[in-house]
Amino acid sequence: MSGLKRVFLLTGPPGIGKTTVLLRAVELLRRRGFSVGGIATREVRDRATGARVGFEILDLSSGRSGWLARASQGPGPRVGRYLVDLASLDAVGASAVLEGAARSDVVAVDEVGPMELLSQRFRGAVEAALGSGKPMVATVHFRSEDPAILKLKGREDAEVFVVSVENRDSLPGTVALRVSALLI
């Protein structure tokens, strides 16, 4: 079917609420009885100072977690002030996306961005999820010129939502409704 959208991309400036919209859409889909696999990311802050020290990656099905990136010394490619933990990204992130594509009704990926795309295994997992034919909800980096992100945004079966203060409360319901319509 030409024009049928099954890849729903959430984008917008940092801190606008993309992850929150994705997680609320996941919750609504689960309440409707659909299984959702994949990943979410969240900030990790120092308990004493409140300063952001990194990002954690979470498997939405198993609850398994690991570091995506940390503001520290050590091995790994640098993105801004953070070192990306490729081993954890591969073991938790890529595995969760592949598992979601194989076993869930819907695949959620938070986020397809500069840190995550440093992993070839993660890139391959996202491609496999896209190739599965299952609905996908993903957050994508707002201004990235990475060819993988531009290709994802330009897919014929993709719909891009720019998250804003005005629409972020209604978007989870909109996305969940569109995904549900594909699965009924």
C-alpha positions as CSV (number, residue, x, y, z in Angstrom):
1,M,0.0,0.0,0.0
2,S,1.5,3.3,-1.1
3,G,1.4,6.0,1.5
4,L,0.9,3.8,4.5
5,K,3.0,5.0,7.4
6,R,4.5,2.5,9.9
7,V,7.6,4.3,11.1
8,F,6.8,7.1,13.4
9,L,9.7,9.5,14.2
10,L,9.7,12.0,17.0
11,T,12.2,14.8,16.7
12,G,12.7,18.2,18.3
13,P,15.3,20.2,20.2
14,P,17.1,18.7,23.2
15,G,14.9,18.6,26.3
16,I,11.6,19.2,24.6
17,G,10.2,15.8,25.7
18,K,10.8,13.3,22.9
19,T,11.7,10.4,25.2
20,T,8.6,11.2,27.4
21,V,6.4,11.2,24.3
22,L,7.8,7.8,23.2
23,L,7.5,6.2,26.7
24,R,3.9,7.4,27.1
25,A,3.0,6.0,23.6
26,V,4.7,2.7,24.7
27,E,2.5,2.7,27.8
28,L,-0.7,3.4,25.9
29,L,0.2,0.6,23.4
30,R,0.8,-1.9,26.2
31,R,-2.5,-0.9,27.8
32,R,-4.1,-1.8,24.5
33,G,-2.6,-5.3,24.7
34,F,0.4,-4.9,22.3
35,S,3.9,-6.0,23.1
36,V,6.6,-3.3,22.7
37,G,10.3,-4.1,22.6
38,G,13.3,-2.0,22.0
39,I,15.2,0.7,24.0
40,A,14.8,3.9,25.9
41,T,17.6,6.1,27.1
42,R,17.6,8.4,30.2
43,E,20.0,10.9,31.8
44,V,22.0,9.8,34.8
45,R,22.7,12.6,37.3
46,D,25.1,12.8,40.2
47,R,23.1,12.4,43.4
48,A,25.1,15.0,45.3
49,T,25.5,17.7,42.6
50,G,22.6,17.1,40.2
51,A,25.1,17.4,37.3
52,R,24.5,15.1,34.3
53,V,27.2,12.4,34.3
54,G,25.9,10.3,31.4
55,F,23.1,8.4,29.7
56,E,21.8,4.9,30.5
57,I,20.2,2.6,27.9
58,L,17.3,0.4,29.0
59,D,15.9,-2.7,27.3
60,L,12.1,-2.1,27.3
61,S,11.3,-5.8,27.5
62,S,13.7,-7.2,30.0
63,G,14.5,-4.1,32.1
64,R,18.2,-4.8,31.5
65,S,20.3,-1.6,31.5
66,G,23.8,-0.4,30.7
67,W,25.7,2.8,30.1
68,L,25.2,4.5,26.7
69,A,27.8,7.2,27.5
70,R,29.6,8.8,30.5
71,A,31.3,12.0,31.2
72,S,34.6,10.4,32.3
73,Q,38.0,9.2,31.2
74,G,38.5,5.9,29.5
75,P,38.1,4.1,26.2
76,G,35.4,4.8,23.6
77,P,34.6,7.4,21.0
78,R,33.8,10.9,22.3
79,V,30.6,12.8,21.5
80,G,30.8,16.2,23.0
81,R,31.9,15.7,26.6
82,Y,30.7,12.0,26.7
83,L,32.5,8.8,26.0
84,V,30.2,6.2,24.3
85,D,30.3,2.7,25.8
86,L,30.2,0.7,22.6
87,A,30.2,-2.7,24.4
88,S,27.2,-1.8,26.4
89,L,25.4,-0.2,23.4
90,D,26.0,-3.4,21.5
91,A,25.1,-5.8,24.3
92,V,22.0,-4.0,25.6
93,G,20.9,-1.6,22.9
94,A,21.4,-3.5,19.7
95,S,20.3,-6.7,21.3
96,A,17.1,-5.2,22.6
97,V,16.2,-3.7,19.2
98,L,16.8,-7.0,17.5
99,E,14.8,-8.9,20.1
100,G,12.0,-6.3,19.8
101,A,11.9,-6.8,16.0
102,A,11.8,-10.6,16.4
103,R,9.3,-11.0,19.3
104,S,7.3,-7.8,19.8
105,D,4.3,-6.2,18.0
106,V,6.0,-2.8,18.0
107,V,9.6,-1.7,18.1
108,A,10.6,1.4,20.0
109,V,14.0,3.1,19.6
110,D,15.0,6.0,21.8
111,E,17.2,7.3,20.2
112,V,18.7,7.1,16.7
113,G,21.4,9.8,17.2
114,P,25.1,10.5,17.0
115,M,26.1,8.3,20.0
116,E,24.0,5.3,19.0
117,L,25.1,5.4,15.4
118,L,28.8,5.0,16.3
119,S,27.9,1.3,16.8
120,Q,27.7,-0.7,13.6
121,R,25.8,-3.4,15.4
122,F,23.2,-0.8,16.5
123,R,22.9,0.5,12.9
124,G,22.3,-3.0,11.7
125,A,19.7,-3.7,14.4
126,V,17.8,-0.6,13.4
127,E,17.9,-1.7,9.8
128,A,16.7,-5.2,10.7
129,A,13.8,-3.7,12.7
130,L,12.9,-1.5,9.8
131,G,13.1,-4.6,7.5
132,S,10.8,-6.6,9.9
133,G,7.7,-4.8,8.6
134,K,6.6,-4.1,12.2
135,P,5.5,-0.6,13.3
136,M,8.4,1.4,14.8
137,V,8.3,4.4,17.1
138,A,11.7,6.2,17.3
139,T,13.2,9.4,18.5
140,V,15.7,11.0,16.1
141,H,18.3,13.7,16.6
142,F,16.9,17.0,15.6
143,R,19.6,18.6,13.4
144,S,21.7,15.6,12.5
145,E,23.0,15.4,9.0
146,D,24.1,11.8,9.4
147,P,23.1,9.9,6.2
148,A,21.4,7.2,8.3
149,I,19.1,9.7,10.0
150,L,18.4,11.6,6.8
151,K,17.5,8.3,5.1
152,L,15.3,7.3,8.0
153,K,13.4,10.6,7.9
154,G,13.0,10.4,4.1
155,R,11.5,6.9,4.1
156,E,8.2,6.7,2.2
157,D,6.6,4.8,5.1
158,A,7.9,7.3,7.8
159,E,6.0,10.1,9.4
160,V,8.0,12.7,11.3
161,F,6.5,14.5,14.3
162,V,8.3,17.6,15.6
163,V,7.7,17.6,19.4
164,S,6.9,21.0,20.8
165,V,5.6,22.4,24.0
166,E,2.2,22.8,22.3
167,N,1.8,19.2,21.1
168,R,3.9,17.0,23.5
169,D,0.9,16.1,25.7
170,S,-1.3,15.0,22.8
171,L,1.4,13.3,20.7
172,P,1.5,10.0,22.7
173,G,-2.2,9.4,22.0
174,T,-1.8,10.3,18.3
175,V,1.2,8.0,17.9
176,A,-0.4,5.1,19.8
177,L,-3.6,5.4,17.8
178,R,-1.7,5.3,14.4
179,V,0.3,2.3,15.5
180,S,-2.8,0.5,16.9
181,A,-4.6,1.0,13.6
182,L,-1.8,-0.9,11.9
183,L,-2.1,-3.9,14.2
184,I,-5.9,-4.4,14.4
